[in-house]
Amino acid sequence: MKKKILFYFLVICTFLAIDFNIYNLYLGETRELFKLGLVGSVLLFYFVYVFFKKSTIISKKKSLKVLSLILAFFMIFGNSFMCVGSTTLIFKNIGYFFLSLLMYIGYYYLFLIIISYIFKKLDKNNYTEETETKKENKIIKIFKKHPFLFSFVFIIICWLPYIISYYPIILSPDPSFQIRQFFGIRTKYADYAILLDEDVVMTNHHPVTHTVLLGSCLKLGTLIGNDNLGLFFYSIIQITILAGTFAFSIYYMQKMGLKTKYLIGVLLLFSLVPMFPLYAMSGVKDVLFGAFIFLYLIFLHNYIKTKGENYQWWKYLLVILLLILICLFRNNGVHVLILSLPFLLLVVRKKWKNILLIMICVFGFYGVFDKVVLPYFKITPGSIREMLSVPFQQTARLVKYHGDELTAEEIEVIDKILGYDDLAKRYDPELADDVKNEFNKYATSEDLASYFKVWFNGLIKHPGTYIEATMNNTYGFFYPEKTKWYVYYNFDDRITENGFLYHYNSLELPRDILSGFAVSFPYIPIVGLISNIGFNVWIIFTLLAYAIYKKLYSKIIILAPALALILVCVVGPANTYFRYALPFIFAMPFIIGVFLEKRKDND
């Protein structure tokens, strides 16, 4: 009897979690409390009933339970922040809390069953080729014989409509500002920092290496009398590197022994999903950085798998070059390496000297570049404000909701750093730019020390406000129902104001069709989740839990760069910002492939 009561209780909780609209209750729209309507809700209840009746939980391991608790937390709190920008839908009163608790229980058991099923499938470990298939058509045979070349050519052919339609390049604001910096034109980034030399307006807010590469290509175009062609030179470089990385990953996964069906699926994914060709044509720094991170993941897997054996000196040089490029093409690249590369020492102990030498070369080079080379050329580093989005957002929310509790002295301290009078109005819960853009670049270390004392006092008095500020600025990275902008396609005419002859071609209709497809893609049921940040983060967390469950510690190291990038997303300025998650989303087919390859437990 108790089991039956518990069974129906869980069915009701799960049904409520999926179908009950607590936001409509908050709005007073009581006629629409269920998302699917009467008929849809009845069918859903029956489906949940059958689902629970036929489902089993294959493991009671802590990692599975903890993951289910975390994902349920993301669903309940993510919905509240997406709807009202706070935890109000959970803690408004005892009734809302009770409803949220029931829904939390429902999500927990739903995820427990689903993740158990995923773990069971991964346990089968039968996703590698065992024997040659009976008959294969000619195309499959060519693919299997030349996986890299076939994949590279196929990807480029599928990307051609985008390459032609968006010729010469898609310039969003950031690369436009970089180009202006390269040509000595003052931009807002020069105003955000105290320049080392007023005549040198280039800063390292955007990585200098990428700025120089992008600007040099345009410079070449100006020299031959065609700015568009110069920008297209950059596109060619980026397209080649990105398509080459994707093709190489398919070649490498074939060497891992993954099934041809999976490799074909990955090839179609890279070729047909619009975010890949659109980013290949976008001048943002994250694309090349993402390609380098992808290659870094392949290196980690290969080095662990081979235990560093047969790594000749030239291979080590290539690895060092790759890791240096990671540091040079995004300012947080060095942090990703710091949070992942040292862990190699734990699993490839015999090669500890080689790994240590790699780290010394890479971090030593980056230190010299950052502290010697850039100052020598009078290139100003990025403002410290870029690292303070989290506390600045917390302070802004504190001022907005509890400003009347601040003392005159505290107001003066905040005013010195961020400007107090309009701080509450400037506060955007999901984007820190308006708050941090008013950061006083002349603030001294004493001013910052005083600010952090005020910040800490606010934390003691209103910890909930601080937590909400951070969650409001990050929940989209963990909540799959939050879908936001994720690709560039618009024409940005900023550099044309400075005399550069940059323009799209006349193929407006094809551009509109491709842009429409790209914008609608995230909303396509199931398939659209490929480009969903929260869903991809869930995959990373699920694989991490499985690695812990099966004690596959070497695979955790391959997940480490993605986990480091997720941490970067949390401390970043913008919620649900695709560019920040781009590297591990692009590499997701390979990351999943690592967990599908044939292995022994405790491998």
C-alpha positions in Angstrom: 0.0 0.0 0.0 2.8 2.4 0.9 4.6 1.7 -2.4 1.4 2.4 -4.3 0.9 5.7 -2.5 4.5 6.7 -3.1 4.2 5.7 -6.8 1.2 7.9 -7.4 2.7 10.7 -5.4 5.8 10.7 -7.7 3.6 10.5 -10.8 1.7 13.6 -9.6 4.9 15.5 -8.7 6.4 14.7 -12.1 3.2 15.7 -13.9 3.2 19.0 -12.0 6.9 19.6 -12.8 6.3 19.2 -16.5 2.9 20.8 -17.0 2.0 23.2 -14.1 2.6 26.8 -14.9 3.5 28.5 -11.6 4.1 31.8 -13.4 0.5 32.0 -14.6 -0.5 31.4 -11.0 1.7 34.3 -10.0 0.0 36.5 -12.7 -3.4 35.4 -11.6 -4.2 33.6 -14.8 -5.8 30.7 -13.1 -7.6 29.4 -16.3 -4.2 28.6 -17.8 -2.4 26.9 -15.0 -1.6 23.8 -17.1 0.5 24.4 -20.2 -1.0 21.6 -22.4 -4.7 22.3 -21.7 -7.2 19.7 -20.6 -6.7 17.0 -23.3 -2.9 17.5 -23.4 -2.6 17.3 -19.6 -4.7 14.1 -19.4 -2.5 12.5 -22.0 0.7 13.7 -20.3 -0.5 12.3 -16.9 -1.1 8.9 -18.6 2.3 9.1 -20.3 4.0 9.9 -16.9 2.1 7.0 -15.3 3.2 4.5 -17.9 6.8 5.9 -17.8 7.1 5.4 -14.1 5.4 2.0 -14.3 8.0 0.7 -16.8 11.1 2.5 -15.5 13.7 1.4 -13.1 16.6 3.0 -11.4 19.7 1.0 -12.2 22.0 2.6 -9.7 21.8 4.3 -6.3 25.3 5.8 -6.6 25.8 9.2 -5.0 27.0 10.8 -8.2 23.7 10.0 -9.9 21.6 11.3 -7.0 23.6 14.5 -6.7 23.4 15.2 -10.4 19.6 14.6 -10.3 19.3 17.0 -7.4 21.4 19.6 -9.2 19.4 19.4 -12.5 16.1 19.6 -10.6 17.5 22.7 -8.9 18.4 24.3 -12.2 14.8 23.7 -13.5 13.0 25.2 -10.5 15.2 28.2 -10.0 15.9 28.7 -13.7 12.1 29.0 -14.3 11.7 31.5 -11.5 14.6 33.7 -12.7 13.5 33.6 -16.3 9.9 34.6 -15.4 10.4 37.2 -12.6 14.2 37.7 -12.3 14.3 36.4 -8.7 13.3 33.5 -6.4 9.8 34.9 -5.9 8.1 32.0 -7.6 9.6 29.7 -5.0 9.6 31.7 -1.8 6.7 34.1 -2.3 4.7 32.3 0.4 4.2 28.8 1.9 1.9 27.8 -0.9 4.5 28.7 -3.6 7.2 26.9 -1.7 5.1 23.8 -1.3 4.2 23.7 -5.0 7.9 24.3 -5.9 8.9 21.5 -3.5 6.5 19.0 -5.2 7.8 20.0 -8.6 11.4 19.7 -7.4 10.6 16.1 -6.2 9.0 15.4 -9.6 12.0 16.7 -11.5 14.4 14.8 -9.2 12.9 11.4 -9.8 12.4 12.1 -13.5 16.1 12.9 -13.9 17.0 10.0 -11.7 15.3 7.6 -14.1 16.6 9.3 -17.3 20.2 9.5 -16.1 20.0 5.9 -14.9 19.0 4.9 -18.4 21.8 7.0 -19.9 24.3 5.3 -17.5 23.0 1.9 -18.5 23.5 2.7 -22.2 27.0 3.9 -21.6 27.8 0.8 -19.5 27.1 -1.3 -22.6 30.2 0.2 -24.2 29.4 -1.2 -27.6 29.7 1.9 -29.7 32.9 0.9 -31.6 33.3 -1.0 -34.8 33.9 -4.7 -34.3 33.7 -6.1 -37.8 33.4 -4.8 -41.4 29.8 -4.4 -42.5 28.5 -6.7 -45.2 28.0 -4.2 -47.9 28.9 -0.6 -48.1 28.2 1.9 -50.8 31.0 3.7 -52.6 30.6 6.9 -50.7 30.9 5.2 -47.3 34.0 3.3 -48.5 35.6 6.6 -49.6 34.7 8.2 -46.3 36.3 5.3 -44.3 39.4 5.3 -46.5 39.9 9.1 -46.4 38.0 10.4 -43.4 39.9 13.7 -43.1 39.9 14.7 -46.8 36.3 13.5 -47.4 35.0 15.4 -44.3 36.9 18.6 -45.0 35.6 18.8 -48.6 32.1 17.8 -47.6 32.0 20.5 -44.9 33.3 23.2 -47.2 30.7 22.3 -49.9 27.9 22.5 -47.4 29.2 25.8 -46.1 29.5 27.4 -49.5 26.0 29.0 -49.5 27.0 30.8 -46.3 30.5 31.7 -47.6 29.0 33.2 -50.8 26.0 34.9 -49.2 28.0 36.5 -46.4 31.0 37.4 -48.4 33.5 38.8 -47.3 32.9 38.3 -43.6 30.3 38.9 -40.8 31.6 41.7 -38.7 29.9 42.2 -35.3 30.8 45.1 -33.0 33.8 43.5 -31.4 35.9 42.7 -34.5 34.8 46.1 -35.9 36.4 47.8 -32.9 39.5 45.6 -33.2 40.0 46.7 -36.8 39.7 50.4 -35.8 42.2 49.8 -33.1 44.7 48.2 -35.5 44.5 51.3 -37.8 45.1 53.6 -34.8 41.5 54.8 -34.5 40.5 55.5 -30.9 37.6 53.3 -29.6 35.8 53.0 -26.3 38.3 50.5 -25.1 41.0 53.2 -25.0 38.7 55.2 -22.8 38.1 52.3 -20.4 41.8 52.1 -19.3 44.7 54.5 -18.6 46.8 54.2 -21.7 50.5 53.6 -21.4 51.0 55.9 -24.3 48.2 58.3 -25.6 49.4 57.7 -29.1 48.9 53.9 -28.9 45.1 53.3 -28.8 45.3 49.5 -29.2 44.6 47.7 -25.9 44.6 44.0 -24.9 40.9 44.1 -24.0 40.5 42.0 -27.1 43.6 39.8 -27.6 46.2 41.7 -29.6 47.2 38.6 -31.6 43.7 38.3 -33.0 43.4 42.0 -33.6 46.7 42.0 -35.5 45.7 39.0 -37.6 42.3 40.5 -38.5 43.7 44.0 -39.1 46.6 42.7 -41.2 44.3 40.9 -43.5 42.3 44.1 -44.1 45.6 46.0 -44.5 46.6 43.6 -47.2 43.2 44.3 -48.9 43.7 48.1 -48.7 47.2 47.7 -50.3 45.7 45.8 -53.3 42.8 48.2 -53.5 40.0 45.9 -52.2 39.0 46.0 -48.5 36.4 43.3 -49.0 39.0 40.9 -50.4 41.3 41.6 -47.5 38.6 40.7 -45.0 37.9 37.6 -47.0 41.5 36.5 -46.6 40.8 36.4 -42.9 37.6 34.4 -43.6 39.6 31.9 -45.7 42.1 31.4 -42.8 39.4 30.9 -40.2 37.2 28.6 -42.4 40.2 26.5 -43.2 41.3 26.1 -39.5 37.7 25.4 -38.3 36.8 23.0 -41.0 40.2 21.4 -40.7 39.7 20.9 -37.0 36.3 19.4 -37.5 37.6 17.0 -40.2 40.6 16.1 -38.1 38.3 15.3 -35.1 36.3 12.9 -37.3 39.6 11.3 -38.6 40.8 10.9 -35.0 37.5 9.5 -33.7 37.7 6.9 -36.5 41.2 6.0 -35.1 39.5 5.7 -31.7 37.3 3.0 -33.2 33.9 4.8 -33.1 31.2 3.5 -35.3 30.9 4.9 -38.8 27.3 5.8 -38.2 28.3 8.0 -35.4 31.1 9.7 -37.5 28.6 10.3 -40.4 26.2 11.8 -37.9 28.9 14.1 -36.6 29.9 15.1 -40.1 26.3 16.0 -41.0 26.1 18.0 -37.7 29.2 20.1 -38.5 28.0 20.5 -42.1 24.3 21.3 -41.8 23.7 23.0 -38.4 23.8 26.8 -39.2 25.8 27.9 -36.2 29.0 26.2 -37.6 29.2 28.0 -41.0 27.9 31.3 -39.6 30.6 31.3 -37.0 33.1 30.2 -39.6 32.2 33.5 -41.4 32.2 35.6 -38.2 35.2 37.7 -37.3 34.9 37.2 -33.5 38.0 35.9 -31.6 36.1 33.0 -30.1 36.0 31.0 -33.3 39.8 30.4 -33.6 40.0 30.0 -29.9 37.3 27.4 -30.0 39.2 25.5 -32.7 42.4 25.5 -30.6 40.5 24.3 -27.5 39.0 21.5 -29.6 42.5 20.4 -30.7 43.7 20.7 -27.1 41.0 18.2 -26.0 42.2 15.8 -28.7 45.7 16.2 -27.5 44.7 15.5 -23.9 42.9 12.3 -25.0 45.8 11.1 -27.2 48.4 11.8 -24.6 46.5 10.0 -21.9 45.7 7.1 -24.2 49.3 6.7 -25.4 50.8 7.6 -22.0 53.0 10.0 -23.9 54.9 7.2 -25.7 56.2 7.9 -29.1 55.9 11.6 -28.7 58.9 12.9 -30.7 60.3 16.4 -30.1 58.4 17.9 -33.1 55.1 16.7 -31.6 55.9 18.5 -28.3 56.7 21.6 -30.3 53.3 21.5 -32.0 51.6 21.0 -28.6 53.5 24.0 -27.1 52.5 26.1 -30.1 48.9 25.0 -29.8 48.8 25.9 -26.1 50.5 29.3 -26.7 47.8 30.0 -29.4 45.1 29.2 -26.8 46.7 31.8 -24.5 47.1 34.4 -27.2 43.6 34.2 -28.8 41.6 34.7 -25.7 42.6 36.4 -22.5 41.0 33.7 -20.4 42.8 31.0 -22.4 45.6 30.8 -19.9 43.1 30.3 -17.1 41.6 27.3 -18.9 45.1 25.8 -19.2 45.9 26.4 -15.6 42.7 24.6 -14.5 43.3 21.6 -16.7 46.8 21.0 -18.0 48.5 20.3 -14.6 46.1 17.3 -14.0 47.9 15.4 -16.7 50.6 14.9 -14.1 48.2 12.7 -12.2 47.6 10.2 -15.0 50.7 10.2 -17.1 53.2 10.2 -14.2 56.1 8.7 -16.1 56.2 11.7 -18.4 56.0 14.3 -15.6 59.2 15.9 -16.7 57.8 16.4 -20.3 54.5 17.8 -19.0 56.3 20.1 -16.6 58.5 21.3 -19.5 55.4 22.0 -21.6 53.9 24.1 -18.8 57.1 26.0 -18.2 57.4 26.8 -21.9 53.8 27.9 -22.3 53.2 29.8 -19.1 56.7 31.3 -19.3 56.1 32.5 -22.9 52.7 33.9 -21.9 54.3 35.7 -18.9 57.0 37.3 -21.1 54.4 38.3 -23.7 52.0 39.8 -21.2 54.5 41.5 -18.9 57.4 42.4 -21.3 56.3 42.4 -25.0 53.0 44.2 -24.7 54.4 46.9 -22.4 57.4 47.3 -24.7 55.0 48.2 -27.5 53.0 50.4 -25.2 49.9 48.2 -25.5 47.7 48.8 -22.5 46.2 45.7 -20.8 42.5 45.3 -20.4 40.8 47.1 -17.5 40.5 45.3 -14.2 36.8 45.8 -14.4 36.6 42.8 -16.8 37.3 40.5 -13.8 34.8 42.2 -11.5 31.4 41.6 -13.2 30.2 39.4 -10.3 30.8 41.9 -7.4 29.7 44.9 -9.5 26.4 43.2 -10.4 25.9 42.4 -6.7 26.6 45.9 -5.7 24.2 47.3 -8.3 21.4 45.0 -7.2 22.1 46.0 -3.6 21.8 49.7 -4.5 18.6 49.0 -6.4 16.7 47.1 -3.7 18.4 48.2 -0.5 19.9 51.6 -1.4 18.0 53.3 1.4 20.0 51.2 4.0 23.4 52.4 2.8 25.3 55.0 4.8 26.6 58.2 3.3 30.1 56.9 3.7 29.2 53.6 1.8 27.5 55.6 -0.9 30.6 57.7 -1.4 32.8 54.7 -1.6 30.6 53.1 -4.3 30.4 56.4 -6.1 34.2 56.5 -6.4 34.2 53.1 -8.2 31.0 52.8 -10.2 29.1 56.1 -10.0 26.2 55.9 -7.6 23.5 58.3 -8.8 22.2 56.3 -11.7 23.6 52.9 -10.7 20.2 51.4 -9.9 18.9 52.5 -13.3 21.9 51.1 -15.1 21.5 47.7 -13.5 20.6 45.0 -16.0 20.2 41.7 -14.2 21.5 39.7 -17.2 24.2 42.0 -18.5 26.9 43.7 -16.5 28.1 46.1 -19.3 26.1 49.1 -18.3 27.3 48.8 -14.7 31.0 48.1 -15.3 31.3 50.6 -18.2 31.1 53.4 -15.7 34.0 52.0 -13.7 36.4 54.7 -12.6 39.7 53.8 -14.3 41.5 56.2 -12.0 40.4 54.3 -8.9 43.4 53.6 -6.7 44.1 50.3 -4.9 42.9 52.0 -1.7 39.6 52.9 -3.4 39.2 49.3 -4.4 40.0 48.1 -0.9 37.4 50.4 0.5 34.9 49.3 -2.1 35.4 45.6 -1.2 34.8 46.4 2.5 31.5 48.0 1.5 30.8 45.0 -0.7 31.5 42.6 2.1 29.2 44.5 4.5 26.5 44.2 1.9 27.1 40.4 1.7 26.7 40.0 5.4 23.5 42.1 5.5 21.9 40.8 2.3 23.4 37.5 1.2 20.2 36.6 -0.6 20.5 39.7 -2.8 24.0 38.8 -3.8 23.1 35.2 -4.6 20.1 36.4 -6.7 22.4 38.9 -8.5 24.8 36.2 -9.5 22.1 33.6 -10.4 20.2 36.2 -12.4 23.3 36.9 -14.4 24.2 33.2 -15.0 21.1 30.9 -14.8 20.8 30.6 -18.6 24.0 28.7 -18.8 22.3 25.9 -16.7 18.7 26.2 -17.7 17.8 24.6 -21.1 14.5 26.5 -21.4 16.4 29.8 -21.7 17.1 30.4 -25.3 18.8 33.6 -26.4 20.7 35.0 -29.3 23.5 32.7 -30.5 24.7 33.7 -34.0 25.8 36.8 -35.9 24.4 37.6 -39.3 23.7 41.3 -39.4 25.8 43.8 -41.3 27.7 46.1 -39.0 28.8 49.3 -40.7 31.0 50.7 -38.0 34.2 50.5 -40.0 32.6 52.1 -43.0 32.4 55.3 -40.9 36.2 55.4 -41.0 36.4 55.1 -44.8 36.8 51.3 -45.2 34.9 49.9 -48.2 33.3 46.9 -46.4 29.9 45.7 -47.6 27.9 42.6 -48.2 27.2 41.5 -51.8 23.8 41.8 -53.5 22.6 38.3 -52.5 20.1 39.7 -50.0 17.4 36.9 -50.4 19.8 34.0 -49.8 21.1 35.8 -46.7 17.6 36.4 -45.4 16.7 32.7 -45.9 19.9 31.5 -44.2 19.6 34.0 -41.4 15.9 32.9 -40.8 17.0 29.3 -40.7 19.7 30.1 -38.2 17.5 32.2 -35.9 14.7 29.6 -35.9 17.1 26.6 -35.4 17.2 26.7 -31.6 13.4 26.4 -31.4 13.2 23.2 -33.5 12.0 20.5 -31.1 14.8 18.2 -29.9 17.2 19.1 -32.8 17.4 22.7 -31.6 19.0 21.5 -28.3 22.3 21.1 -30.2 22.7 24.9 -29.9 21.3 25.2 -26.5 23.9 26.2 -23.9 22.1 24.8 -20.8 21.5 21.5 -22.5 25.2 21.2 -23.5 26.2 22.1 -19.9 23.9 19.3 -18.7 25.7 16.9 -21.0 29.1 17.9 -19.5 27.7 17.4 -16.0 26.1 14.0 -16.9 29.4 12.8 -18.3 31.3 14.0 -15.2 28.9 12.2 -12.9 29.3 9.0 -15.0 33.1 9.3 -14.9 32.9 9.6 -11.1 30.4 6.7 -11.0 32.7 4.4 -13.0 35.9 5.8 -11.6 37.1 6.9 -15.1 39.4 9.5 -13.7 41.4 10.1 -16.9 38.2 11.1 -18.7 37.5 13.8 -16.0 40.7 15.4 -17.2 39.4 15.6 -20.7 36.3 17.3 -19.3 38.4 19.8 -17.3 38.7 22.4 -20.0 35.0 22.5 -20.5 34.4 22.8 -16.8 36.9 25.6 -16.7 35.0 27.4 -19.5 31.7 26.9 -17.6 33.4 28.6 -14.7 34.4 31.5 -17.0 30.8 31.8 -18.1 29.7 32.1 -14.4 32.1 35.0 -13.7 31.5 36.6 -17.1 29.4 39.7 -17.7 26.5 38.3 -19.8 23.9 35.6 -19.2 23.3 32.9 -21.8 26.1 34.3 -24.1 26.8 31.7 -26.7 30.3 32.9 -27.6 31.6 32.0 -24.1 30.2 28.5 -24.4 31.2 28.1 -28.0 34.4 26.0 -27.5 32.9 23.1 -25.6 29.6 23.2 -27.7 31.7 22.9 -30.9 33.7 20.1 -29.3 30.7 18.2 -27.9 30.6 15.4 -30.5 34.2 14.6 -29.6 33.6 14.9 -25.8 30.7 12.4 -26.1 32.8 10.2 -28.4 35.4 9.9 -25.6 32.8 8.2 -23.5 31.6 6.0 -26.3 35.0 4.5 -27.2 35.7 0.9 -26.1 37.3 0.8 -22.6 37.9 -1.2 -19.5 36.4 0.0 -16.3 38.9 2.0 -14.3 40.7 2.7 -17.6 
